[in-house]
Structure formats: structure tokens, C-alpha cells
Amino acid sequence: MELATKFVNKKLLTPTFVSLWIIMFLVEFVKGALIVAILPVYMGDVLQLSAFAIGLSFSCQYIGDNLFRSPAGWLIERIGFRLTMTIGLCITLGAVFIITVMKTMGFIVLGCALLGIGTAPLWPCVLMGITAVTEENKNFGTAMGVIQISSLGGTGLGPVIINFLVSVSYTVVFWVLLSCMGLVVLVSLFLPRHAGNRNTGTGTETVADTSATAALWQGGAARIWQNIKETHRHIRTHLKVSPLLYPALFLQSFAVGLLTPVITLFVRSELGLSPEAFSLMLISGGGVTVLGLIPVGKLVDRYGTRRFLNAGFALAAVSVGLFAFIRPLPVVWTLVMLIGVSYALILPTWDTMISHLLPEGEKGTVWGLFLTIQGTGMIVGPIASGKMWDALGAPAPFVASSISMALLFFLHLYLSRKQPASAGVSTR
């Protein structure tokens, strides 16, 4: 957080925001450690489970995370910000415990599914919290830059640190992960009851009337179903966005999902880089992204989202496309740096643009809906990527990712022309 304090207005660093930063970092640390460093080796080498079991476990985690984001956003509006986050984190803690103590395929798959379900409320809650704490100062972009640092930092550091501990014992590894999850559950108890505030933007007042929240549970399933229908009517009436936003949401993550399963294989087989050189390349590209997040966020708050997204999508389309065919290493390194710059432009800016499209009321539900559509790209992308690699050759997934970014560029050109500027924030 020290990096953030040098570049971010201290008004942003409220107890709520700091708590969200800690929760995001530690949860992504645990997920990154499990998915990248632990489960593939632990399930295969230690538990002697099949490749099918490993693949099924990973799929259940991604599907659980994606399917439950919309319900999580809906729950935020009904039972409150703190309770939704705490319930999700408790489920995640239980999932890590199941993976720790159970050794059979069924329980490991169950643990991974619960891991996805438990982490599903994370992004809807964080985005709702950021919306609340930045309402007064109009600095959502800066806040997203800081939060993205915690997310990327946790995801990157988790596997690195845990790989050092694996050589000691898996018992130590799992106790570290359980301790991290116990800490985030404790931190979540200090979050405000509701994320929103009609007056001050500090998150200290409730958006929804407490009596209305309690009434949700009166009347059983019939009342809940009625509430869901009312939510649907409200969103259909008040959510005024172009239909082209929905394919744009999908493409934004689909472009990344195409590269996720093949980037390591491509670098090793096509570029001939050693594991050490590949790790250095990832650190360099990721470092460029992380260093750019807060400055870009601050510029977005000042000048609007349009020019940064246009530049980010165009740069990503060109650099990823060239990466598929360029072989001289100095040029490859340059392209990696440019890809890092493009994602520094996109990551804090995209969610800032989306935040300006949310209707009054049901913001949590709409965030969950958008995140579910976006997450679908991360499910479909890896499947399509493998098929492209086998049928069309190694460059195919990169070309498809480049085309997806180019489509996003043109979709955003249209959307940014049609979308009026929000109060206090320009989309120019």
C-alpha cells in the first residue's frame, strides 16, 4: 500500500478501501497459489488423481465463480455489503479446508467448486465499495488502479512464494493459505454494513431500508421469487445501454482467455526461451502494467475514459498480433513491454467506463450481471484457444486475440460516441 500512498489522494485511503485492498490481495494470493502452483502438482503427483480430475476441478472453480457473480450482486442490495462479503469469504475458507484435509477426487472437486462460489462475491463487493468511497471525489479510476495492483500482486506473488514453501511440506503450505483466509474473514467484519451512501459517499449510511431487507425473507421462496422479478423489471426499465456493450464485455475477457493456456507453450516451443527467461518476461511485462495503473487511473479521473481505452485496445491488437509472428528477441521484448502498457491503459479504465453506465438502484445486481458476461469470455477463450492451436497452428490464438482487441476498438469507438458524458466525468 506504500506505493499507493505516494500517488493517491489520502481521501481515497478510507478504512473501507484499505480493507477491500487487503481482502483482494489475500484472496487472489490464495487463488493464485492454489490454481497455478499447488493443485496441478498436488493432485497429480501427491494424490495420484487423473488429468480428468484436475481439469474438472479447475472447470468447477471457474464456473462456480462466474455463475454466482450475478446472485452475489443481487444479494449485496438485499442483505448488505458486509454480510455478502463475509459469507463468500467463509465459503472460501471452507473450500480451502476441504482441499487441505480431503484426499479423494469427489471432495477435491467439491472444494474447487466452493472456491469459485465463495470468491464470486469478491469483485461485485469490491466494485460496489469503490463506487461508494469514490462518489464524492470522482476518483474511481485511481481507485481501480490501486485495486488492480492488489489483484495482480496477489495473483503473481501467490505462486512465487508458495513454490518456495512447497519444498518444505504441503502441510505448511495449506496452513499458510488457511491463515490468509482466516485473516480476510476477520478483516471483512470491519467493512460497513452497506457499501453505498446517498449523501456523503463514505459508505457509513445504508442504501436500502433495513425493514425492506428483512422483508425479503418473509414469505419464503415466493417472496424471493417476486423480488427477483421486481429486480428484472427495474433493470429492464432503467438500464439504458447499447446492445453492443454485451459483446464488448465478452470480448474484453475472451481476448485474454485465448492466450492463458497457450502462452507458456508458445514461448517455449516457438520462441525457444528457457523457463527463467519466460519468468523474467512475465515479470517485466507485468511490472510495466502495475507501474502504469495508478498514473493511468489518475489521468482517467481527470480526462475521461475514451482516449485511454481507444489507445489501449489499438495497442493491444497490434502488439499481440505481431507477437504471433515476430521472432527476433529484442523485438519480442519490445512487444511484451507494449502489451504491458496496453493493459495498464485498459484495466483501470474499462471498469471506470462501466461504472458510469450503472442505473440508480440495483447497482450490485448490474455489476454482477456485467461481470458474469465478462467472465464467460474466460471460460470460452481457453477452450477455443486449444482448438485453434491444434487445427490452425501456434500463431492462431494470438491472431484471434488480436482480432478480438481490434473489434473492441471499433465497438468502443461506437459506444463512446453514443454514450453521453457522466456528471463530473468526461468520456471524450
C-alpha positions in Angstrom: 0.0 0.0 0.0 3.0 2.2 0.4 3.2 2.7 -3.4 -0.4 3.9 -3.4 0.1 6.5 -0.7 2.7 8.3 -2.8 0.4 8.8 -5.8 -3.2 8.6 -4.4 -5.1 11.3 -2.6 -5.3 10.3 1.1 -9.1 10.8 0.9 -9.3 7.6 -1.0 -7.5 5.6 1.7 -10.5 5.2 3.9 -10.8 2.2 6.3 -13.3 0.6 3.9 -11.0 1.0 0.9 -7.9 -0.3 2.8 -9.9 -3.3 4.0 -11.0 -4.1 0.4 -7.4 -3.8 -0.8 -6.2 -6.3 1.9 -9.1 -8.7 1.1 -8.5 -8.5 -2.6 -4.7 -9.1 -2.3 -5.0 -12.1 0.1 -7.9 -13.8 -1.7 -6.1 -13.5 -5.1 -2.9 -14.7 -3.3 -4.7 -17.8 -2.2 -6.4 -18.4 -5.5 -3.2 -17.9 -7.5 -1.2 -20.2 -5.2 -3.8 -23.0 -5.5 -4.6 -22.8 -9.2 -1.1 -22.2 -10.5 1.4 -23.7 -8.0 -0.4 -26.2 -5.8 -3.4 -28.1 -7.3 -1.9 -29.3 -10.7 1.1 -30.8 -8.9 -0.6 -31.8 -5.6 -3.5 -33.6 -7.3 -1.3 -35.3 -9.9 1.9 -36.2 -8.0 0.8 -36.5 -4.4 -2.9 -37.6 -4.6 -2.3 -39.5 -7.9 -5.5 -38.2 -9.4 -6.1 -38.3 -13.2 -5.8 -35.4 -15.6 -9.6 -35.5 -15.9 -10.0 -34.9 -12.2 -7.6 -31.9 -12.4 -9.4 -30.4 -15.4 -12.8 -31.0 -13.8 -11.7 -29.3 -10.6 -10.5 -26.2 -12.4 -13.6 -26.0 -14.6 -15.8 -26.2 -11.5 -13.9 -23.4 -9.9 -14.3 -21.1 -12.9 -17.9 -22.0 -13.5 -18.8 -21.5 -9.8 -17.1 -18.1 -9.7 -18.8 -17.0 -12.9 -22.4 -18.3 -12.3 -22.7 -16.8 -8.8 -21.5 -13.3 -9.5 -24.9 -12.1 -10.5 -26.7 -13.6 -7.5 -23.9 -12.1 -5.3 -24.5 -8.7 -6.7 -28.3 -9.2 -6.1 -27.6 -10.2 -2.5 -25.5 -7.1 -1.8 -28.6 -4.9 -2.4 -30.7 -7.1 -0.1 -28.6 -8.5 2.8 -25.9 -5.9 2.8 -22.3 -5.4 1.6 -20.5 -6.7 4.7 -22.7 -9.8 5.1 -22.4 -10.8 1.5 -18.6 -10.5 1.5 -18.3 -12.3 4.8 -20.5 -15.2 3.7 -18.4 -15.6 0.5 -15.1 -15.5 2.3 -16.4 -18.1 4.9 -17.3 -20.4 2.0 -13.8 -19.8 0.5 -12.2 -20.7 3.9 -14.3 -23.8 4.0 -13.2 -24.7 0.4 -9.5 -24.3 1.3 -10.1 -26.5 4.4 -11.8 -29.2 2.3 -8.9 -29.2 -0.2 -6.5 -29.4 2.7 -7.9 -32.4 4.6 -9.7 -34.4 1.9 -7.8 -36.6 -0.4 -10.4 -38.1 -2.8 -11.5 -36.8 -6.2 -15.1 -36.0 -5.2 -14.1 -33.8 -2.2 -11.3 -32.0 -4.1 -13.8 -31.2 -7.0 -16.3 -30.0 -4.3 -13.7 -27.9 -2.7 -12.8 -26.2 -6.0 -16.4 -25.6 -6.8 -16.9 -24.0 -3.4 -13.7 -22.0 -4.0 -15.4 -20.5 -7.1 -18.7 -19.9 -5.4 -17.0 -18.3 -2.4 -14.9 -15.9 -4.4 -17.9 -14.9 -6.7 -18.9 -12.0 -4.4 -15.4 -10.6 -4.3 -15.5 -8.4 -7.4 -19.1 -7.2 -7.1 -18.5 -6.2 -3.5 -15.2 -4.5 -4.3 -16.7 -2.6 -7.2 -19.7 -1.5 -5.1 -17.3 -0.4 -2.3 -15.2 1.6 -4.7 -18.3 3.2 -6.2 -19.3 4.3 -2.7 -15.9 5.6 -1.5 -15.1 7.5 -4.7 -18.6 9.1 -5.2 -17.6 12.4 -3.6 -14.2 12.9 -5.1 -14.9 11.3 -8.5 -11.7 9.2 -8.4 -13.0 5.8 -9.4 -10.2 5.4 -12.0 -7.5 6.0 -9.4 -9.2 3.6 -7.0 -9.3 0.9 -9.7 -5.6 1.3 -10.4 -4.8 0.7 -6.7 -7.2 -2.3 -6.5 -5.8 -3.8 -9.7 -2.3 -3.6 -8.1 -3.6 -5.7 -5.2 -5.3 -8.2 -7.5 -2.3 -8.6 -9.9 0.1 -8.6 -7.0 -1.7 -11.3 -5.1 -2.1 -13.4 -8.2 1.5 -13.1 -9.1 3.1 -13.4 -5.6 0.9 -16.3 -4.5 2.6 -18.9 -6.8 6.1 -17.4 -6.3 6.0 -17.5 -2.5 4.2 -20.8 -2.2 6.7 -22.5 -4.6 9.4 -21.8 -2.0 7.2 -23.4 0.7 6.2 -26.5 -1.3 9.8 -27.8 -0.9 9.3 -27.7 2.9 5.9 -29.5 3.0 2.3 -29.2 1.7 1.2 -29.1 5.4 3.0 -25.8 5.8 1.6 -24.5 2.5 -2.0 -25.3 3.4 -1.7 -23.8 6.9 -0.4 -20.6 5.3 -3.4 -20.5 2.9 -5.8 -21.2 5.8 -4.3 -18.5 7.8 -4.6 -16.0 5.0 -8.3 -16.9 4.6 -8.9 -16.6 8.3 -7.4 -13.1 8.2 -9.6 -11.9 5.4 -12.7 -13.2 7.1 -11.7 -11.2 10.2 -11.0 -8.1 8.0 -14.4 -8.4 6.3 -16.1 -7.9 9.7 -14.8 -4.4 9.8 -16.5 -3.4 6.5 -19.5 -1.2 6.6 -22.9 -2.8 6.7 -23.8 -1.3 3.3 -21.4 -0.1 0.6 -23.5 2.8 -0.6 -24.3 6.2 0.8 -26.9 8.6 -0.6 -25.3 11.7 0.9 -21.6 11.5 1.7 -20.1 8.6 -0.3 -18.3 7.4 2.8 -20.2 4.1 3.0 -21.5 4.8 6.5 -25.1 5.1 5.7 -27.4 2.4 4.1 -28.7 2.4 0.7 -31.6 0.0 1.3 -34.0 0.4 4.1 -33.3 -2.2 6.8 -37.0 -3.1 7.1 -37.1 -3.8 3.3 -34.1 -6.0 3.6 -35.8 -8.0 6.4 -39.0 -8.2 4.4 -37.1 -10.1 1.6 -37.0 -13.2 3.8 -40.7 -13.0 4.9 -43.0 -15.2 2.7 -40.3 -17.7 1.9 -39.4 -18.7 -1.7 -42.5 -16.9 -3.2 -41.4 -13.6 -1.8 -37.8 -14.1 -3.0 -39.1 -15.0 -6.5 -41.3 -11.9 -6.5 -38.2 -9.8 -5.5 -36.2 -11.3 -8.4 -39.0 -10.4 -10.9 -39.1 -6.9 -9.5 -35.3 -6.6 -9.9 -35.6 -7.8 -13.5 -38.3 -5.2 -14.3 -36.2 -2.4 -12.6 -33.1 -3.3 -14.6 -35.0 -3.6 -17.9 -36.6 -0.2 -17.3 -33.6 1.7 -16.0 -30.5 0.1 -17.6 -30.0 2.2 -20.7 -27.0 0.8 -22.6 -26.3 -0.1 -26.2 -26.8 -3.8 -27.0 -23.2 -3.7 -28.4 -22.0 -3.4 -24.8 -22.7 -7.1 -24.1 -20.4 -8.5 -26.9 -17.8 -5.9 -25.8 -17.9 -7.3 -22.2 -17.4 -10.8 -23.6 -14.6 -9.9 -25.9 -12.7 -8.0 -23.2 -12.0 -11.2 -21.3 -12.2 -13.6 -24.3 -9.1 -11.9 -25.7 -7.2 -12.7 -22.5 -8.7 -16.2 -22.2 -7.4 -17.1 -25.7 -3.8 -16.6 -24.5 -4.0 -18.0 -21.0 -3.5 -21.8 -21.8 -1.0 -21.4 -24.7 1.3 -18.6 -23.8 3.8 -20.8 -21.9 3.8 -23.4 -24.6 4.2 -20.8 -27.3 7.2 -19.1 -25.6 8.9 -22.5 -25.0 8.2 -24.2 -28.4 8.1 -21.3 -30.8 10.5 -18.7 -29.2 12.8 -21.2 -27.6 13.0 -19.3 -24.3 14.1 -21.0 -21.1 11.7 -21.1 -18.1 13.9 -18.4 -16.4 13.7 -16.1 -19.4 10.0 -16.6 -19.6 9.6 -15.8 -16.0 11.6 -12.6 -16.5 9.5 -11.7 -19.5 6.3 -12.1 -17.4 7.7 -10.1 -14.6 8.8 -7.3 -17.0 5.5 -7.1 -18.8 3.5 -7.4 -15.6 5.7 -4.8 -14.0 5.1 -2.3 -16.7 1.3 -2.8 -16.3 1.5 -2.4 -12.5 3.6 0.7 -12.7 1.1 2.3 -15.1 -2.1 1.5 -13.3 -2.2 4.4 -10.8 -1.0 7.1 -13.2 -3.5 6.0 -15.8 -6.2 5.9 -13.2 -5.5 9.4 -12.2 -5.5 10.6 -15.8 -8.8 8.8 -16.4 -10.4 10.6 -13.5 -9.2 13.9 -15.0 -9.7 13.4 -18.7 -12.3 10.6 -19.1 -12.1 7.1 -20.4 -12.4 7.3 -24.2 -8.9 8.1 -25.4 -7.2 5.7 -23.0 -9.4 2.7 -24.0 -9.0 3.6 -27.7 -5.3 3.7 -27.3 -5.2 0.5 -25.1 -7.3 -1.6 -27.5 -5.4 -0.4 -30.6 -2.0 -1.0 -29.0 -3.1 -4.5 -27.7 -4.4 -5.5 -31.1 -1.2 -4.5 -32.9 1.3 -5.8 -30.3 -0.4 -9.2 -29.7 -0.8 -9.7 -33.4 2.8 -9.0 -34.1 3.9 -11.2 -31.2 2.5 -14.3 -33.1 4.9 -13.8 -36.0 8.0 -11.9 -34.8 11.0 -14.0 -33.7 14.0 -11.6 -33.1 14.2 -11.5 -29.3 14.8 -7.7 -29.0 11.6 -7.1 -30.9 9.7 -9.7 -28.8 10.8 -8.0 -25.6 9.6 -4.7 -27.0 6.2 -6.2 -27.9 5.9 -7.6 -24.3 6.5 -4.1 -22.9 3.9 -2.7 -25.3 1.4 -5.3 -24.2 2.1 -4.3 -20.6 1.4 -0.7 -21.5 -1.8 -1.6 -23.3 -3.2 -3.4 -20.2 -2.2 -0.6 -18.0 -4.4 1.6 -20.2 -7.3 -0.9 -20.3 -7.6 -2.4 -16.8 -8.5 0.7 -14.6 -10.3 2.4 -17.5 -12.7 -0.3 -18.5 -14.4 -0.6 -15.1 -14.4 3.1 -14.8 -16.4 3.3 -18.0 -18.8 0.6 -16.9 -19.4 2.4 -13.6 -20.8 5.4 -15.5 -23.4 3.2 -17.1 -25.0 1.8 -14.0 -28.6 2.8 -13.2 -29.7 4.2 -9.9 -30.7 1.3 -7.7 -29.7 -2.4 -8.3 -26.0 -1.3 -9.0 -24.8 -4.5 -7.3 -27.0 -6.7 -9.4 -25.9 -4.9 -12.6 -22.3 -5.2 -11.7 -22.8 -8.9 -11.1 -24.5 -9.3 -14.5 -21.7 -7.5 -16.3 -19.1 -9.5 -14.5 -20.8 -12.7 -15.4 -20.9 -11.8 -19.1 -17.3 -10.7 -18.9 -16.3 -13.9 -17.1 -17.9 -16.1 -19.8 -15.0 -15.0 -22.1 -12.5 -16.5 -19.7 -14.4 -19.8 -19.9 -14.8 -19.9 -23.6 -11.4 -18.4 -24.5 -9.2 -21.3 -23.3 -11.4 -23.9 -25.0 -11.3 -22.1 -28.3 -7.6 -21.5 -27.9 -6.8 -25.1 -27.7 -8.9 -26.0 -30.7 -7.2 -23.2 -32.7 -3.7 -24.3 -31.7 -4.4 -27.9 -32.8 -6.3 -27.0 -36.1 -4.6 -23.8 -37.3 -1.2 -23.7 -35.7 0.6 -21.9 -32.8 0.0 -18.3 -34.0 -3.8 -18.8 -34.3 -4.8 -18.0 -30.7 -2.7 -14.8 -30.8 -4.2 -13.7 -34.1 -7.7 -14.4 -32.7 -6.9 -12.4 -29.6 -5.6 -9.5 -31.7 -8.8 -9.6 -33.8 -10.9 -9.5 -30.6 -9.0 -6.4 -29.4 -9.5 -4.8 -32.8 -13.2 -5.5 -32.6 -13.2 -4.0 -29.2 -11.5 -0.9 -30.5 -14.3 -0.4 -33.1 -17.1 -1.3 -30.7 -15.7 1.2 -28.2 -15.5 3.9 -30.9 -19.2 3.5 -31.4 -20.2 3.1 -27.8 -18.2 6.2 -26.7 -19.9 8.3 -29.4 -23.3 7.1 -28.3 -22.7 7.4 -24.5 -23.2 10.9 -23.0 -20.6 12.1 -20.5 -21.4 11.3 -16.9 -21.7 14.1 -14.4 -18.2 15.2 -13.4 -16.5 12.7 -15.7 -15.9 13.1 -19.4 -15.9 10.2 -21.8 -14.2 12.3 -24.5 
